[in-house]
Amino acid sequence: MDRAAQANLDLALMSPNAKPPVARIMDYSKYRYDQMKKQKEARKNAKTVSVQEIRLSPNIQQHDIEIKARNARRIINKEDKVKVSVRFRGREMAHKDLGREVLDKFFEELSDVAQISSKPKMDGRNMHMMIEPKSE
């Protein structure tokens, strides 16, 4: 502490739980400034990923799946995730296998540019899965 006071610097504990504790003589305000600058730079370089939803029905036609897949491909090319959901109404709840088939057909259309990040699962009356861009 005396050496830090003589140098007009601060004594900062780097590792207080170590045996013996590790302390460092430094200009603490400059250290804090550098840390804030690094955090700001990290936030600037961080990529935000948005999730967009595409809704299907269990009795959708093949051409409609292709059109929805084209829209999803556009979203995936922008490096965003796609949440694909199938909504069951009324008696359609008895045929959940049709919803899974629709999701499988939809993913087949996008399998060259996308990968499944979460498998199809039921959530109330909806079955949904997440698709993300393929990682290199």
N, CA, C and O atoms as CSV, one atom per row, in Angstrom:
chain,resi,resn,atom,element,x,y,z
A,1,MET,N,N,0.834,-1.195,0.000
A,1,MET,CA,C,0.000,0.000,0.000
A,1,MET,C,C,0.877,1.257,0.000
A,1,MET,O,O,0.548,2.271,-0.615
A,2,ASP,N,N,2.008,1.152,0.714
A,2,ASP,CA,C,2.911,2.311,0.764
A,2,ASP,C,C,3.503,2.590,-0.615
A,2,ASP,O,O,3.588,3.745,-1.032
A,3,ARG,N,N,3.917,1.525,-1.331
A,3,ARG,CA,C,4.493,1.733,-2.670
A,3,ARG,C,C,3.457,2.328,-3.617
A,3,ARG,O,O,3.801,3.160,-4.456
A,4,ALA,N,N,2.183,1.913,-3.498
A,4,ALA,CA,C,1.127,2.463,-4.352
A,4,ALA,C,C,0.909,3.936,-4.033
A,4,ALA,O,O,0.697,4.743,-4.939
A,5,ALA,N,N,0.960,4.292,-2.748
A,5,ALA,CA,C,0.764,5.684,-2.344
A,5,ALA,C,C,1.924,6.555,-2.823
A,5,ALA,O,O,1.714,7.698,-3.230
A,6,GLN,N,N,3.135,6.025,-2.776
A,6,GLN,CA,C,4.293,6.789,-3.239
A,6,GLN,C,C,4.228,7.059,-4.742
A,6,GLN,O,O,4.660,8.114,-5.204
A,7,ALA,N,N,3.685,6.100,-5.506
A,7,ALA,CA,C,3.619,6.247,-6.961
A,7,ALA,C,C,2.346,6.961,-7.410
A,7,ALA,O,O,2.126,7.127,-8.610
A,8,ASN,N,N,1.508,7.386,-6.469
A,8,ASN,CA,C,0.217,8.015,-6.768
A,8,ASN,C,C,-0.663,7.116,-7.634
A,8,ASN,O,O,-1.333,7.591,-8.551
A,9,LEU,N,N,-0.656,5.820,-7.340
A,9,LEU,CA,C,-1.480,4.846,-8.061
A,9,LEU,C,C,-2.357,4.104,-7.064
A,9,LEU,O,O,-2.272,4.324,-5.856
A,10,ASP,N,N,-3.187,3.237,-7.580
A,10,ASP,CA,C,-4.115,2.485,-6.743
A,10,ASP,C,C,-3.616,1.052,-6.589
A,10,ASP,O,O,-2.920,0.524,-7.456
A,11,LEU,N,N,-3.985,0.431,-5.465
A,11,LEU,CA,C,-3.681,-0.973,-5.224
A,11,LEU,C,C,-4.984,-1.736,-5.423
A,11,LEU,O,O,-5.920,-1.586,-4.637
A,12,ALA,N,N,-5.049,-2.553,-6.472
A,12,ALA,CA,C,-6.288,-3.266,-6.801
A,12,ALA,C,C,-6.090,-4.761,-6.583
A,12,ALA,O,O,-5.079,-5.331,-6.992
A,13,LEU,N,N,-7.066,-5.385,-5.936
A,13,LEU,CA,C,-7.028,-6.838,-5.740
A,13,LEU,C,C,-7.497,-7.507,-7.026
A,13,LEU,O,O,-8.635,-7.320,-7.457
A,14,MET,N,N,-6.609,-8.285,-7.632
A,14,MET,CA,C,-6.957,-8.982,-8.866
A,14,MET,C,C,-7.622,-10.322,-8.562
A,14,MET,O,O,-8.599,-10.699,-9.210
A,15,SER,N,N,-7.088,-11.036,-7.576
A,15,SER,CA,C,-7.599,-12.350,-7.212
A,15,SER,C,C,-7.653,-12.433,-5.688
A,15,SER,O,O,-6.714,-12.937,-5.071
A,16,PRO,N,N,-8.730,-11.950,-5.069
A,16,PRO,CA,C,-8.752,-11.907,-3.606
A,16,PRO,C,C,-8.867,-13.297,-2.964
A,16,PRO,O,O,-8.490,-13.462,-1.804
A,17,ASN,N,N,-9.380,-14.301,-3.693
A,17,ASN,CA,C,-9.571,-15.629,-3.108
A,17,ASN,C,C,-8.356,-16.521,-3.256
A,17,ASN,O,O,-8.339,-17.625,-2.712
A,18,ALA,N,N,-7.331,-16.070,-3.982
A,18,ALA,CA,C,-6.134,-16.882,-4.177
A,18,ALA,C,C,-5.316,-16.911,-2.890
A,18,ALA,O,O,-5.468,-16.042,-2.031
A,19,LYS,N,N,-4.448,-17.914,-2.762
A,19,LYS,CA,C,-3.558,-18.020,-1.611
A,19,LYS,C,C,-2.145,-17.824,-2.103
A,19,LYS,O,O,-1.661,-18.723,-2.791
A,20,PRO,N,N,-1.451,-16.788,-1.840
A,20,PRO,CA,C,-1.858,-15.526,-1.207
A,20,PRO,C,C,-2.644,-14.659,-2.190
A,20,PRO,O,O,-2.548,-14.871,-3.398
A,21,PRO,N,N,-3.420,-13.689,-1.701
A,21,PRO,CA,C,-4.191,-12.817,-2.596
A,21,PRO,C,C,-3.270,-12.049,-3.541
A,21,PRO,O,O,-2.171,-11.636,-3.172
A,22,VAL,N,N,-3.761,-11.868,-4.792
A,22,VAL,CA,C,-2.955,-11.191,-5.807
A,22,VAL,C,C,-3.431,-9.749,-5.919
A,22,VAL,O,O,-4.608,-9.488,-6.169
A,23,ALA,N,N,-2.504,-8.820,-5.731
A,23,ALA,CA,C,-2.814,-7.392,-5.844
A,23,ALA,C,C,-1.904,-6.787,-6.916
A,23,ALA,O,O,-0.844,-7.323,-7.242
A,24,ARG,N,N,-2.361,-5.644,-7.454
A,24,ARG,CA,C,-1.602,-5.010,-8.527
A,24,ARG,C,C,-1.629,-3.495,-8.324
A,24,ARG,O,O,-2.655,-2.922,-7.955
A,25,ILE,N,N,-0.513,-2.876,-8.565
A,25,ILE,CA,C,-0.441,-1.414,-8.479
A,25,ILE,C,C,-0.716,-0.866,-9.875
A,25,ILE,O,O,0.001,-1.171,-10.827
A,26,MET,N,N,-1.770,-0.049,-9.984
A,26,MET,CA,C,-2.147,0.495,-11.288
A,26,MET,C,C,-3.015,1.721,-11.124
A,26,MET,O,O,-3.471,2.042,-10.026
A,27,ASP,N,N,-3.236,2.402,-12.240
A,27,ASP,CA,C,-4.167,3.527,-12.281
A,27,ASP,C,C,-5.561,2.931,-12.530
A,27,ASP,O,O,-5.899,2.561,-13.654
A,28,TYR,N,N,-6.354,2.849,-11.467
A,28,TYR,CA,C,-7.621,2.127,-11.548
A,28,TYR,C,C,-8.618,2.804,-12.488
A,28,TYR,O,O,-9.377,2.118,-13.172
A,29,SER,N,N,-8.629,4.130,-12.533
A,29,SER,CA,C,-9.585,4.820,-13.419
A,29,SER,C,C,-9.257,4.537,-14.882
A,29,SER,O,O,-10.162,4.388,-15.704
A,30,LYS,N,N,-7.959,4.463,-15.213
A,30,LYS,CA,C,-7.576,4.121,-16.582
A,30,LYS,C,C,-7.966,2.681,-16.901
A,30,LYS,O,O,-8.405,2.388,-18.014
A,31,TYR,N,N,-7.809,1.786,-15.934
A,31,TYR,CA,C,-8.194,0.377,-16.104
A,31,TYR,C,C,-9.693,0.258,-16.386
A,31,TYR,O,O,-10.104,-0.470,-17.290
A,32,ARG,N,N,-10.501,0.974,-15.612
A,32,ARG,CA,C,-11.963,0.958,-15.807
A,32,ARG,C,C,-12.335,1.509,-17.181
A,32,ARG,O,O,-13.218,0.976,-17.854
A,33,TYR,N,N,-11.659,2.575,-17.590
A,33,TYR,CA,C,-11.911,3.178,-18.900
A,33,TYR,C,C,-11.622,2.162,-20.009
A,33,TYR,O,O,-12.414,2.018,-20.940
A,34,ASP,N,N,-10.501,1.463,-19.912
A,34,ASP,CA,C,-10.150,0.458,-20.921
A,34,ASP,C,C,-11.169,-0.684,-20.948
A,34,ASP,O,O,-11.530,-1.174,-22.018
A,35,GLN,N,N,-11.631,-1.104,-19.765
A,35,GLN,CA,C,-12.631,-2.175,-19.695
A,35,GLN,C,C,-13.936,-1.745,-20.376
A,35,GLN,O,O,-14.524,-2.517,-21.134
A,36,MET,N,N,-14.382,-0.528,-20.109
A,36,MET,CA,C,-15.615,-0.012,-20.723
A,36,MET,C,C,-15.466,0.051,-22.239
A,36,MET,O,O,-16.395,-0.277,-22.977
A,37,LYS,N,N,-14.283,0.478,-22.699
A,37,LYS,CA,C,-14.019,0.577,-24.126
A,37,LYS,C,C,-14.090,-0.811,-24.783
A,37,LYS,O,O,-14.658,-0.951,-25.866
A,38,LYS,N,N,-13.523,-1.829,-24.140
A,38,LYS,CA,C,-13.567,-3.196,-24.663
A,38,LYS,C,C,-14.999,-3.715,-24.717
A,38,LYS,O,O,-15.380,-4.362,-25.693
A,39,GLN,N,N,-15.801,-3.444,-23.683
A,39,GLN,CA,C,-17.199,-3.882,-23.672
A,39,GLN,C,C,-17.990,-3.215,-24.789
A,39,GLN,O,O,-18.798,-3.862,-25.454
A,40,LYS,N,N,-17.761,-1.937,-24.992
A,40,LYS,CA,C,-18.457,-1.204,-26.040
A,40,LYS,C,C,-18.112,-1.765,-27.417
A,40,LYS,O,O,-18.985,-1.916,-28.271
A,41,GLU,N,N,-16.842,-2.072,-27.623
A,41,GLU,CA,C,-16.395,-2.664,-28.893
A,41,GLU,C,C,-17.010,-4.043,-29.098
A,41,GLU,O,O,-17.398,-4.392,-30.213
A,42,ALA,N,N,-17.099,-4.822,-28.035
A,42,ALA,CA,C,-17.694,-6.158,-28.132
A,42,ALA,C,C,-19.174,-6.065,-28.493
A,42,ALA,O,O,-19.669,-6.853,-29.297
A,43,ARG,N,N,-19.876,-5.107,-27.901
A,43,ARG,CA,C,-21.296,-4.922,-28.232
A,43,ARG,C,C,-21.475,-4.486,-29.672
A,43,ARG,O,O,-22.437,-4.882,-30.331
A,44,LYS,N,N,-20.545,-3.665,-30.168
A,44,LYS,CA,C,-20.642,-3.171,-31.535
A,44,LYS,C,C,-20.443,-4.310,-32.532
A,44,LYS,O,O,-21.092,-4.348,-33.578
A,45,ASN,N,N,-19.549,-5.231,-32.204
A,45,ASN,CA,C,-19.265,-6.343,-33.102
A,45,ASN,C,C,-20.216,-7.515,-32.935
A,45,ASN,O,O,-20.208,-8.429,-33.760
A,46,ALA,N,N,-21.036,-7.516,-31.887
A,46,ALA,CA,C,-21.961,-8.622,-31.658
A,46,ALA,C,C,-23.068,-8.596,-32.708
A,46,ALA,O,O,-23.562,-7.532,-33.083
A,47,LYS,N,N,-23.446,-9.780,-33.174
A,47,LYS,CA,C,-24.489,-9.881,-34.196
A,47,LYS,C,C,-25.808,-10.229,-33.533
A,47,LYS,O,O,-25.889,-11.171,-32.746
A,48,THR,N,N,-26.836,-9.465,-33.854
A,48,THR,CA,C,-28.152,-9.763,-33.310
A,48,THR,C,C,-28.884,-10.674,-34.290
A,48,THR,O,O,-28.889,-10.431,-35.497
A,49,VAL,N,N,-29.494,-11.712,-33.760
A,49,VAL,CA,C,-30.225,-12.672,-34.586
A,49,VAL,C,C,-31.698,-12.526,-34.245
A,49,VAL,O,O,-32.093,-12.649,-33.085
A,50,SER,N,N,-32.502,-12.263,-35.261
A,50,SER,CA,C,-33.929,-12.165,-35.016
A,50,SER,C,C,-34.607,-13.464,-35.453
A,50,SER,O,O,-34.073,-14.218,-36.267
A,51,VAL,N,N,-35.775,-13.706,-34.902
A,51,VAL,CA,C,-36.539,-14.900,-35.222
A,51,VAL,C,C,-37.840,-14.459,-35.883
A,51,VAL,O,O,-38.580,-13.641,-35.338
A,52,GLN,N,N,-38.109,-15.012,-37.064
A,52,GLN,CA,C,-39.357,-14.715,-37.749
A,52,GLN,C,C,-40.167,-16.000,-37.846
A,52,GLN,O,O,-39.604,-17.088,-37.973
A,53,GLU,N,N,-41.480,-15.872,-37.784
A,53,GLU,CA,C,-42.344,-17.048,-37.761
A,53,GLU,C,C,-43.053,-17.218,-39.092
A,53,GLU,O,O,-43.483,-16.249,-39.717
A,54,ILE,N,N,-43.167,-18.480,-39.514
A,54,ILE,CA,C,-43.947,-18.836,-40.686
A,54,ILE,C,C,-44.971,-19.865,-40.229
A,54,ILE,O,O,-44.618,-20.876,-39.623
A,55,ARG,N,N,-46.244,-19.601,-40.522
A,55,ARG,CA,C,-47.321,-20.483,-40.086
A,55,ARG,C,C,-47.808,-21.335,-41.240
A,55,ARG,O,O,-47.968,-20.868,-42.367
A,56,LEU,N,N,-48.037,-22.589,-40.926
A,56,LEU,CA,C,-48.576,-23.538,-41.896
A,56,LEU,C,C,-49.799,-24.199,-41.288
A,56,LEU,O,O,-50.066,-24.056,-40.095
A,57,SER,N,N,-50.541,-24.925,-42.119
A,57,SER,CA,C,-51.657,-25.719,-41.611
A,57,SER,C,C,-51.410,-27.168,-42.013
A,57,SER,O,O,-50.653,-27.423,-42.949
A,58,PRO,N,N,-52.034,-28.121,-41.325
A,58,PRO,CA,C,-51.773,-29.529,-41.630
A,58,PRO,C,C,-52.227,-29.950,-43.022
A,58,PRO,O,O,-51.691,-30.910,-43.577
A,59,ASN,N,N,-53.202,-29.254,-43.597
A,59,ASN,CA,C,-53.700,-29.648,-44.914
A,59,ASN,C,C,-53.266,-28.661,-46.005
A,59,ASN,O,O,-54.037,-28.356,-46.915
A,60,ILE,N,N,-52.036,-28.169,-45.908
A,60,ILE,CA,C,-51.510,-27.218,-46.880
A,60,ILE,C,C,-51.082,-27.977,-48.140
A,60,ILE,O,O,-50.637,-29.122,-48.065
A,61,GLN,N,N,-51.220,-27.330,-49.286
A,61,GLN,CA,C,-50.844,-27.957,-50.556
A,61,GLN,C,C,-49.345,-27.783,-50.814
A,61,GLN,O,O,-48.710,-26.902,-50.235
A,62,GLN,N,N,-48.789,-28.620,-51.676
A,62,GLN,CA,C,-47.347,-28.624,-51.957
A,62,GLN,C,C,-46.874,-27.272,-52.504
A,62,GLN,O,O,-45.818,-26.777,-52.109
A,63,HIS,N,N,-47.649,-26.683,-53.405
A,63,HIS,CA,C,-47.254,-25.398,-53.997
A,63,HIS,C,C,-47.166,-24.314,-52.921
A,63,HIS,O,O,-46.268,-23.472,-52.954
A,64,ASP,N,N,-48.098,-24.338,-51.969
A,64,ASP,CA,C,-48.075,-23.351,-50.891
A,64,ASP,C,C,-46.849,-23.549,-49.993
A,64,ASP,O,O,-46.257,-22.581,-49.513
A,65,ILE,N,N,-46.478,-24.810,-49.774
A,65,ILE,CA,C,-45.266,-25.088,-48.996
A,65,ILE,C,C,-44.052,-24.502,-49.711
A,65,ILE,O,O,-43.174,-23.924,-49.071
A,66,GLU,N,N,-43.999,-24.650,-51.031
A,66,GLU,CA,C,-42.865,-24.129,-51.798
A,66,GLU,C,C,-42.766,-22.614,-51.690
A,66,GLU,O,O,-41.672,-22.065,-51.560
A,67,ILE,N,N,-43.909,-21.941,-51.742
A,67,ILE,CA,C,-43.916,-20.474,-51.636
A,67,ILE,C,C,-43.445,-20.038,-50.248
A,67,ILE,O,O,-42.632,-19.122,-50.122
A,68,LYS,N,N,-43.961,-20.702,-49.204
A,68,LYS,CA,C,-43.548,-20.365,-47.838
A,68,LYS,C,C,-42.063,-20.662,-47.646
A,68,LYS,O,O,-41.362,-19.926,-46.952
A,69,ALA,N,N,-41.584,-21.753,-48.267
A,69,ALA,CA,C,-40.170,-22.108,-48.155
A,69,ALA,C,C,-39.301,-21.059,-48.848
A,69,ALA,O,O,-38.206,-20.751,-48.377
A,70,ARG,N,N,-39.784,-20.511,-49.962
A,70,ARG,CA,C,-39.036,-19.462,-50.646
A,70,ARG,C,C,-38.904,-18.234,-49.743
A,70,ARG,O,O,-37.844,-17.610,-49.685
A,71,ASN,N,N,-39.987,-17.892,-49.040
A,71,ASN,CA,C,-39.931,-16.766,-48.102
A,71,ASN,C,C,-38.966,-17.067,-46.952
A,71,ASN,O,O,-38.211,-16.195,-46.523
A,72,ALA,N,N,-38.999,-18.300,-46.461
A,72,ALA,CA,C,-38.099,-18.686,-45.372
A,72,ALA,C,C,-36.656,-18.657,-45.840
A,72,ALA,O,O,-35.767,-18.271,-45.080
A,73,ARG,N,N,-36.407,-19.060,-47.083
A,73,ARG,CA,C,-35.048,-19.048,-47.627
A,73,ARG,C,C,-34.504,-17.616,-47.636
A,73,ARG,O,O,-33.331,-17.392,-47.338
A,74,ARG,N,N,-35.359,-16.652,-47.978
A,74,ARG,CA,C,-34.956,-15.252,-47.988
A,74,ARG,C,C,-34.562,-14.805,-46.572
A,74,ARG,O,O,-33.589,-14.071,-46.395
A,75,ILE,N,N,-35.321,-15.251,-45.577
A,75,ILE,CA,C,-35.029,-14.903,-44.182
A,75,ILE,C,C,-33.716,-15.536,-43.745
A,75,ILE,O,O,-32.894,-14.886,-43.099
A,76,ILE,N,N,-33.519,-16.799,-44.094
A,76,ILE,CA,C,-32.312,-17.521,-43.684
A,76,ILE,C,C,-31.078,-16.937,-44.356
A,76,ILE,O,O,-30.004,-16.908,-43.756
A,77,ASN,N,N,-31.215,-16.473,-45.584
A,77,ASN,CA,C,-30.076,-15.862,-46.268
A,77,ASN,C,C,-29.644,-14.564,-45.595
A,77,ASN,O,O,-28.508,-14.123,-45.770
A,78,LYS,N,N,-30.541,-13.949,-44.828
A,78,LYS,CA,C,-30.183,-12.760,-44.056
A,78,LYS,C,C,-29.616,-13.134,-42.691
A,78,LYS,O,O,-29.466,-12.279,-41.819
A,79,GLU,N,N,-29.295,-14.446,-42.506
A,79,GLU,CA,C,-28.700,-14.964,-41.269
A,79,GLU,C,C,-29.648,-14.872,-40.070
A,79,GLU,O,O,-29.181,-14.756,-38.937
A,80,ASP,N,N,-30.952,-14.921,-40.289
A,80,ASP,CA,C,-31.915,-14.929,-39.200
A,80,ASP,C,C,-32.481,-16.335,-39.033
A,80,ASP,O,O,-32.369,-17.177,-39.924
A,81,LYS,N,N,-33.092,-16.572,-37.871
A,81,LYS,CA,C,-33.719,-17.865,-37.607
A,81,LYS,C,C,-35.183,-17.811,-38.025
A,81,LYS,O,O,-35.784,-16.739,-38.098
A,82,VAL,N,N,-35.751,-18.999,-38.299
A,82,VAL,CA,C,-37.151,-19.096,-38.696
A,82,VAL,C,C,-37.846,-20.071,-37.762
A,82,VAL,O,O,-37.379,-21.190,-37.547
A,83,LYS,N,N,-38.964,-19.634,-37.212
A,83,LYS,CA,C,-39.802,-20.517,-36.403
A,83,LYS,C,C,-40.958,-20.955,-37.297
A,83,LYS,O,O,-41.773,-20.135,-37.721
A,84,VAL,N,N,-41.021,-22.248,-37.576
A,84,VAL,CA,C,-42.065,-22.786,-38.441
A,84,VAL,C,C,-43.096,-23.440,-37.538
A,84,VAL,O,O,-42.760,-24.326,-36.752
A,85,SER,N,N,-44.347,-23.014,-37.641
A,85,SER,CA,C,-45.374,-23.592,-36.778
A,85,SER,C,C,-46.562,-24.061,-37.598
A,85,SER,O,O,-46.930,-23.460,-38.608
A,86,VAL,N,N,-47.148,-25.150,-37.131
A,86,VAL,CA,C,-48.356,-25.713,-37.735
A,86,VAL,C,C,-49.457,-25.582,-36.698
A,86,VAL,O,O,-49.322,-26.068,-35.575
A,87,ARG,N,N,-50.542,-24.929,-37.071
A,87,ARG,CA,C,-51.648,-24.721,-36.143
A,87,ARG,C,C,-52.744,-25.730,-36.429
A,87,ARG,O,O,-53.221,-25.842,-37.559
A,88,PHE,N,N,-53.138,-26.463,-35.400
A,88,PHE,CA,C,-54.204,-27.458,-35.518
A,88,PHE,C,C,-55.504,-26.845,-35.035
A,88,PHE,O,O,-55.554,-26.214,-33.979
A,89,ARG,N,N,-56.563,-27.039,-35.823
A,89,ARG,CA,C,-57.871,-26.487,-35.469
A,89,ARG,C,C,-58.882,-27.616,-35.441
A,89,ARG,O,O,-58.933,-28.447,-36.348
A,90,GLY,N,N,-59.676,-27.634,-34.403
A,90,GLY,CA,C,-60.775,-28.598,-34.310
A,90,GLY,C,C,-60.309,-30.036,-34.356
A,90,GLY,O,O,-59.492,-30.457,-33.537
A,91,ARG,N,N,-60.831,-30.805,-35.326
A,91,ARG,CA,C,-60.530,-32.232,-35.418
A,91,ARG,C,C,-59.131,-32.521,-35.943
A,91,ARG,O,O,-58.688,-33.669,-35.922
A,92,GLU,N,N,-58.440,-31.506,-36.407
A,92,GLU,CA,C,-57.073,-31.710,-36.888
A,92,GLU,C,C,-56.144,-32.168,-35.766
A,92,GLU,O,O,-55.086,-32.740,-36.028
A,93,MET,N,N,-56.539,-31.918,-34.518
A,93,MET,CA,C,-55.710,-32.322,-33.379
A,93,MET,C,C,-55.526,-33.843,-33.341
A,93,MET,O,O,-54.555,-34.331,-32.763
A,94,ALA,N,N,-56.431,-34.581,-33.942
A,94,ALA,CA,C,-56.328,-36.039,-33.950
A,94,ALA,C,C,-55.273,-36.525,-34.940
A,94,ALA,O,O,-54.889,-37.694,-34.900
A,95,HIS,N,N,-54.797,-35.651,-35.825
A,95,HIS,CA,C,-53.851,-36.052,-36.864
A,95,HIS,C,C,-52.554,-35.249,-36.762
A,95,HIS,O,O,-52.176,-34.527,-37.684
A,96,LYS,N,N,-51.896,-35.393,-35.636
A,96,LYS,CA,C,-50.648,-34.661,-35.428
A,96,LYS,C,C,-49.552,-35.159,-36.358
A,96,LYS,O,O,-48.608,-34.427,-36.656
A,97,ASP,N,N,-49.671,-36.400,-36.817
A,97,ASP,CA,C,-48.673,-36.944,-37.743
A,97,ASP,C,C,-48.663,-36.172,-39.060
A,97,ASP,O,O,-47.614,-36.045,-39.690
A,98,LEU,N,N,-49.827,-35.652,-39.487
A,98,LEU,CA,C,-49.871,-34.836,-40.709
A,98,LEU,C,C,-49.077,-33.542,-40.525
A,98,LEU,O,O,-48.400,-33.087,-41.446
A,99,GLY,N,N,-49.164,-32.962,-39.345
A,99,GLY,CA,C,-48.406,-31.739,-39.065
A,99,GLY,C,C,-46.913,-31.993,-39.117
A,99,GLY,O,O,-46.155,-31.172,-39.634
A,100,ARG,N,N,-46.485,-33.137,-38.578
A,100,ARG,CA,C,-45.064,-33.475,-38.613
A,100,ARG,C,C,-44.588,-33.693,-40.049
A,100,ARG,O,O,-43.477,-33.304,-40.409
A,101,GLU,N,N,-45.440,-34.318,-40.863
A,101,GLU,CA,C,-45.102,-34.518,-42.277
A,101,GLU,C,C,-44.949,-33.173,-42.997
A,101,GLU,O,O,-44.042,-32.995,-43.809
A,102,VAL,N,N,-45.841,-32.238,-42.691
A,102,VAL,CA,C,-45.764,-30.910,-43.312
A,102,VAL,C,C,-44.449,-30.232,-42.931
A,102,VAL,O,O,-43.793,-29.626,-43.779
A,103,LEU,N,N,-44.064,-30.334,-41.655
A,103,LEU,CA,C,-42.805,-29.724,-41.224
A,103,LEU,C,C,-41.609,-30.400,-41.894
A,103,LEU,O,O,-40.637,-29.734,-42.251
A,104,ASP,N,N,-41.683,-31.713,-42.064
A,104,ASP,CA,C,-40.592,-32.425,-42.736
A,104,ASP,C,C,-40.479,-32.005,-44.202
A,104,ASP,O,O,-39.376,-31.792,-44.706
A,105,LYS,N,N,-41.622,-31.888,-44.885
A,105,LYS,CA,C,-41.605,-31.444,-46.290
A,105,LYS,C,C,-41.033,-30.032,-46.393
A,105,LYS,O,O,-40.253,-29.727,-47.295
A,106,PHE,N,N,-41.434,-29.180,-45.454
A,106,PHE,CA,C,-40.968,-27.801,-45.449
A,106,PHE,C,C,-39.454,-27.758,-45.273
A,106,PHE,O,O,-38.766,-26.996,-45.953
A,107,PHE,N,N,-38.937,-28.581,-44.355
A,107,PHE,CA,C,-37.493,-28.574,-44.123
A,107,PHE,C,C,-36.739,-29.149,-45.313
A,107,PHE,O,O,-35.629,-28.704,-45.605
A,108,GLU,N,N,-37.317,-30.130,-46.007
A,108,GLU,CA,C,-36.663,-30.685,-47.189
A,108,GLU,C,C,-36.407,-29.608,-48.241
A,108,GLU,O,O,-35.391,-29.634,-48.936
A,109,GLU,N,N,-37.340,-28.661,-48.348
A,109,GLU,CA,C,-37.179,-27.562,-49.309
A,109,GLU,C,C,-35.982,-26.672,-48.943
A,109,GLU,O,O,-35.374,-26.055,-49.818
A,110,LEU,N,N,-35.650,-26.609,-47.650
A,110,LEU,CA,C,-34.604,-25.698,-47.178
A,110,LEU,C,C,-33.347,-26.413,-46.719
A,110,LEU,O,O,-32.439,-25.765,-46.197
A,111,SER,N,N,-33.261,-27.722,-46.894
A,111,SER,CA,C,-32.164,-28.492,-46.309
A,111,SER,C,C,-30.792,-28.089,-46.860
A,111,SER,O,O,-29.777,-28.357,-46.217
A,112,ASP,N,N,-30.740,-27.452,-48.032
A,112,ASP,CA,C,-29.444,-27.055,-48.586
A,112,ASP,C,C,-28.874,-25.813,-47.907
A,112,ASP,O,O,-27.657,-25.632,-47.908
A,113,VAL,N,N,-29.714,-24.949,-47.324
A,113,VAL,CA,C,-29.225,-23.719,-46.700
A,113,VAL,C,C,-29.482,-23.652,-45.197
A,113,VAL,O,O,-29.001,-22.736,-44.531
A,114,ALA,N,N,-30.236,-24.613,-44.652
A,114,ALA,CA,C,-30.646,-24.509,-43.243
A,114,ALA,C,C,-30.426,-25.821,-42.512
A,114,ALA,O,O,-30.250,-26.884,-43.107
A,115,GLN,N,N,-30.445,-25.695,-41.187
A,115,GLN,CA,C,-30.406,-26.863,-40.326
A,115,GLN,C,C,-31.422,-26.664,-39.209
A,115,GLN,O,O,-31.794,-25.533,-38.896
A,116,ILE,N,N,-31.865,-27.756,-38.613
A,116,ILE,CA,C,-32.871,-27.690,-37.556
A,116,ILE,C,C,-32.158,-27.403,-36.241
A,116,ILE,O,O,-31.247,-28.133,-35.850
A,117,SER,N,N,-32.573,-26.346,-35.563
A,117,SER,CA,C,-31.974,-26.052,-34.263
A,117,SER,C,C,-32.816,-26.637,-33.130
A,117,SER,O,O,-32.276,-26.946,-32.068
A,118,SER,N,N,-34.131,-26.796,-33.333
A,118,SER,CA,C,-34.938,-27.522,-32.354
A,118,SER,C,C,-35.969,-28.367,-33.097
A,118,SER,O,O,-36.645,-27.890,-34.009
A,119,LYS,N,N,-36.074,-29.600,-32.698
A,119,LYS,CA,C,-36.950,-30.568,-33.349
A,119,LYS,C,C,-38.411,-30.157,-33.194
A,119,LYS,O,O,-38.739,-29.369,-32.307
A,120,PRO,N,N,-39.306,-30.691,-34.059
A,120,PRO,CA,C,-40.727,-30.367,-33.919
A,120,PRO,C,C,-41.278,-30.836,-32.577
A,120,PRO,O,O,-41.041,-31.968,-32.156
A,121,LYS,N,N,-42.010,-29.958,-31.918
A,121,LYS,CA,C,-42.646,-30.318,-30.655
A,121,LYS,C,C,-43.982,-29.614,-30.516
A,121,LYS,O,O,-44.195,-28.532,-31.064
A,122,MET,N,N,-44.870,-30.244,-29.780
A,122,MET,CA,C,-46.215,-29.702,-29.578
A,122,MET,C,C,-46.197,-28.674,-28.457
A,122,MET,O,O,-45.506,-28.833,-27.451
A,123,ASP,N,N,-46.982,-27.609,-28.659
A,123,ASP,CA,C,-47.159,-26.583,-27.640
A,123,ASP,C,C,-48.615,-26.161,-27.697
A,123,ASP,O,O,-48.962,-25.226,-28.418
A,124,GLY,N,N,-49.464,-26.837,-26.950
A,124,GLY,CA,C,-50.900,-26.567,-27.010
A,124,GLY,C,C,-51.461,-27.053,-28.335
A,124,GLY,O,O,-51.374,-28.241,-28.647
A,125,ARG,N,N,-52.037,-26.148,-29.120
A,125,ARG,CA,C,-52.593,-26.502,-30.431
A,125,ARG,C,C,-51.592,-26.309,-31.568
A,125,ARG,O,O,-51.928,-26.516,-32.734
A,126,ASN,N,N,-50.380,-25.919,-31.236
A,126,ASN,CA,C,-49.360,-25.650,-32.252
A,126,ASN,C,C,-48.226,-26.658,-32.162
A,126,ASN,O,O,-47.841,-27.090,-31.076
A,127,MET,N,N,-47.700,-27.023,-33.324
A,127,MET,CA,C,-46.464,-27.794,-33.387
A,127,MET,C,C,-45.453,-26.876,-34.061
A,127,MET,O,O,-45.722,-26.323,-35.128
A,128,HIS,N,N,-44.294,-26.716,-33.439
A,128,HIS,CA,C,-43.325,-25.792,-34.022
A,128,HIS,C,C,-41.916,-26.357,-33.960
A,128,HIS,O,O,-41.605,-27.222,-33.141
A,129,MET,N,N,-41.066,-25.838,-34.857
A,129,MET,CA,C,-39.645,-26.155,-34.848
A,129,MET,C,C,-38.880,-24.907,-35.269
A,129,MET,O,O,-39.425,-24.009,-35.910
A,130,MET,N,N,-37.610,-24.871,-34.896
A,130,MET,CA,C,-36.757,-23.736,-35.236
A,130,MET,C,C,-35.751,-24.174,-36.294
A,130,MET,O,O,-35.155,-25.247,-36.203
A,131,ILE,N,N,-35.578,-23.327,-37.289
A,131,ILE,CA,C,-34.606,-23.567,-38.364
A,131,ILE,C,C,-33.635,-22.401,-38.364
A,131,ILE,O,O,-34.030,-21.239,-38.272
A,132,GLU,N,N,-32.338,-22.739,-38.471
A,132,GLU,CA,C,-31.310,-21.705,-38.491
A,132,GLU,C,C,-30.402,-21.913,-39.696
A,132,GLU,O,O,-30.378,-23.007,-40.260
A,133,PRO,N,N,-29.655,-20.892,-40.105
A,133,PRO,CA,C,-28.737,-21.055,-41.231
A,133,PRO,C,C,-27.681,-22.099,-40.904
A,133,PRO,O,O,-27.287,-22.267,-39.750
A,134,LYS,N,N,-27.230,-22.798,-41.944
A,134,LYS,CA,C,-26.177,-23.798,-41.750
A,134,LYS,C,C,-24.897,-23.100,-41.334
A,134,LYS,O,O,-24.539,-22.050,-41.867
A,135,SER,N,N,-24.209,-23.709,-40.363
A,135,SER,CA,C,-22.926,-23.149,-39.954
A,135,SER,C,C,-21.814,-23.753,-40.795
A,135,SER,O,O,-21.842,-24.937,-41.131
A,136,GLU,N,N,-20.845,-22.929,-41.125
A,136,GLU,CA,C,-19.765,-23.416,-41.973
A,136,GLU,C,C,-18.823,-24.272,-41.183
A,136,GLU,O,O,-17.842,-24.777,-41.729
